[in-house]
Amino acid sequence: MAAATLLLQHIRRLASASAAAEPTDRELLRRFTCDRDEQAFAALLHRHGPMVWSACRQNTALHQ
């Protein structure tokens, strides 16, 4: 349930008008991998960290 909520929040953020002004995930990833831009990594972590963490917790719970 929490993962679905996080996913909906992510989709809403991507669909919002303000998301268009923000750099894309692809651009942030390029900036981090090519330029070692720590702010780009922080932005990716802020966007996707909770969803990844939730998926890890669910996967771990399934295999216990």
Secondary structure, DSSP 8 states (H G I E B T S, - for coil): -HHHHHHHHHHHHHHSHHHHHS--HHHHHHHHHHH--HHHHHHHHHHHHHHHHHHHHHHHHHT-
